[in-house]
Amino acid sequence: MGEIATWSAVKTKVGLGKTANDCPTKAELLALSPTGTGESYVGLELSNASSYKDTECVKLEDIHKVTWKYTFTLHTDTLNFSALGGEPTNENPWFGATSTRTKYLDGVATSTVENVTYNTSGLPSWVTWAEGTGWRATENLELTARSKTDGTIIQVKPILSNGIRKRLLNHGLMDLVLILLL
């Protein structure tokens, strides 16, 4: 049988709760609000939670600190288009972004990896995205090439179960280049 957790031990292990020598119940521990957002998020999870009644104290070994590590990688940062517009001429005609978060318990990665959405901004009016057809450019009717080099792709935090909206996390820069072929 393991050590019964005190509030002080929980505060030391997880960083949540209060400093006191009495033991918190399962219900009190689960009622603690997580702190921070993104990689600063700290929450609490109980293993074997179903083995405890809401009014019972919990073993320290069953209390775990929950954190998340966010990964955002932009594999393709440039799209090229012909002067006629249409689809990109790149071999991979999209911005290859990987946007995930990995759950950690007590500092150890778990197998829980979730996709995290991302938004694009700063796109020129001549480039659009549509589900099913992807990125498309309008025809360039000018006599000079046009380009846009300051767009951004921003990773956003998922909506939490308590309804808090998304927050910006990581971002990458992208280049949109429309090449004029005469």
C-alpha positions in Angstrom: 0.0 0.0 0.0 1.4 3.4 -1.0 1.6 6.7 0.8 -1.6 8.6 1.2 -1.2 12.0 -0.4 -1.3 15.2 1.6 -2.1 18.6 0.1 1.5 19.6 0.6 2.7 16.4 -1.3 0.3 17.1 -4.1 1.5 20.7 -4.4 5.1 19.5 -4.5 4.5 16.8 -7.1 2.0 18.6 -9.4 2.1 22.3 -8.5 -1.6 22.5 -7.8 -3.6 22.7 -4.6 -2.5 24.2 -1.2 0.0 23.7 1.5 -1.5 21.6 4.3 -1.1 18.3 6.0 -4.6 16.9 5.6 -5.3 14.5 2.8 -7.4 15.7 -0.2 -10.3 13.5 -1.4 -10.7 12.2 -5.0 -13.4 14.8 -5.5 -11.2 17.7 -4.3 -8.3 16.6 -6.5 -10.5 16.3 -9.6 -12.0 19.8 -8.8 -8.6 21.5 -9.0 -8.4 23.8 -12.0 -5.5 23.4 -14.4 -3.2 26.4 -14.7 -1.5 27.9 -17.8 -2.0 27.4 -21.5 0.0 25.7 -24.2 3.3 24.4 -22.9 2.7 26.2 -19.6 -0.4 24.1 -19.0 -0.3 22.0 -15.8 -3.1 19.7 -14.9 -3.7 16.7 -12.7 -4.8 13.2 -13.5 -5.6 10.2 -11.3 -4.6 6.7 -12.3 -7.0 4.1 -10.8 -9.5 6.8 -10.3 -12.4 4.3 -10.5 -11.0 2.4 -7.4 -11.6 5.5 -5.2 -14.9 6.9 -3.9 -15.3 10.6 -4.2 -14.9 11.0 -0.4 -11.7 8.8 -0.1 -8.2 10.0 0.1 -5.8 9.0 -2.8 -2.4 7.4 -2.8 0.3 9.8 -3.9 1.5 7.3 -6.6 -1.9 7.6 -8.3 -1.6 11.4 -8.7 0.1 12.6 -11.9 1.1 15.9 -13.3 -0.3 16.5 -16.8 1.6 18.7 -19.3 1.6 19.0 -23.1 4.4 19.5 -25.5 3.4 21.2 -28.8 5.1 20.5 -32.1 4.7 22.6 -35.2 6.8 22.0 -38.2 6.4 23.6 -41.6 7.8 21.2 -44.2 7.1 23.3 -47.3 7.2 27.0 -47.0 6.9 28.1 -50.7 4.3 27.6 -53.3 4.9 28.4 -57.0 2.3 29.1 -59.6 2.4 29.6 -63.3 1.3 32.9 -64.8 -1.9 31.2 -65.8 -2.8 30.5 -62.2 -4.5 27.3 -61.1 -2.8 24.8 -58.9 0.8 25.2 -57.5 3.6 23.8 -59.7 5.5 22.4 -56.7 6.0 18.7 -56.5 4.0 18.9 -53.2 1.3 21.5 -53.8 0.6 22.4 -50.2 2.2 23.8 -47.1 3.3 20.6 -45.4 2.6 21.5 -41.8 2.7 19.0 -38.9 0.8 20.4 -35.9 0.5 18.1 -32.9 0.6 18.0 -29.1 1.9 15.1 -26.9 0.6 14.4 -23.4 3.1 14.0 -20.7 2.5 12.4 -17.3 5.0 13.3 -14.6 7.4 14.5 -17.3 7.2 11.2 -19.4 5.7 11.2 -22.8 2.5 9.1 -23.2 1.2 7.6 -26.4 -1.5 10.3 -26.5 -0.7 12.5 -29.5 -3.4 14.9 -30.8 -3.6 17.0 -34.0 -3.7 20.7 -33.4 -5.4 23.0 -35.9 -3.6 25.9 -37.5 -4.7 29.0 -39.4 -3.1 30.8 -42.3 -3.2 34.6 -42.6 -1.6 37.3 -44.7 -2.5 35.6 -48.0 -2.8 37.8 -51.1 -6.2 38.1 -52.7 -5.0 36.1 -55.7 -4.4 32.9 -53.7 -7.3 30.9 -52.2 -7.8 27.6 -50.4 -10.8 25.4 -51.0 -11.5 21.9 -49.5 -11.2 19.3 -52.3 -9.2 21.5 -54.7 -6.5 22.9 -52.4 -4.5 26.1 -53.1 -5.3 28.0 -56.3 -4.1 31.2 -57.8 -5.9 33.5 -60.3 -4.2 34.2 -63.6 -1.6 37.0 -63.5 -2.7 39.6 -66.1 0.2 42.0 -65.3 3.5 42.2 -67.1 5.5 41.6 -63.9 5.7 38.7 -61.5 3.8 39.0 -58.2 4.7 37.5 -54.9 3.8 37.6 -51.2 6.5 36.7 -48.7 5.0 37.6 -45.3 2.1 35.1 -44.8 1.9 33.2 -41.5 0.6 29.8 -40.4 -0.3 29.9 -36.7 -0.9 26.9 -34.5 -3.9 27.3 -32.3 -4.8 25.6 -29.0 -7.8 23.2 -29.1 -11.0 24.4 -27.4 -11.0 23.1 -23.9 -13.8 21.1 -22.4 -14.8 24.2 -20.3 -15.4 26.1 -23.5 -12.4 28.4 -23.4 -11.6 29.5 -27.0 -8.4 28.8 -28.9 -5.2 30.7 -28.2 -2.2 31.3 -30.5 0.7 29.0 -29.8 3.4 28.6 -32.5 3.7 30.0 -35.9 5.7 29.6 -39.1 6.4 31.9 -42.0 5.5 31.0 -45.6 6.2 32.4 -49.0 3.7 32.5 -51.8 5.3 33.1 -55.2 3.5 33.5 -58.4 5.9 33.1 -61.3 5.1 35.0 -64.5 6.0 32.9 -67.6 6.1 35.0 -70.7 
